[in-house]
């Protein structure tokens, strides 16, 4: 495997795991016993995240066929 392939996999695995963890933390904000928020705030958060995800996906020309698992790997 070429160096660029290895670097892609190394960075992708690390970044995707980190992104998933951050999304879990955002989900924790939904606990109404700890936080107060407006539904409009929630809509803005997820609209922003959805736009960011669409942009990231757009930058890839081919789709991958990874199975859904608890652990991301390439």
Buried (B, 14 or more C-beta within 10 A) or exposed (E): EEEEEEEEEEEBBEEBEEBEEEEEEEEEEEEEEEEEEEEEEEEEEEEEBEEEEEEEEEEEEEEEEEEEEEEBEE
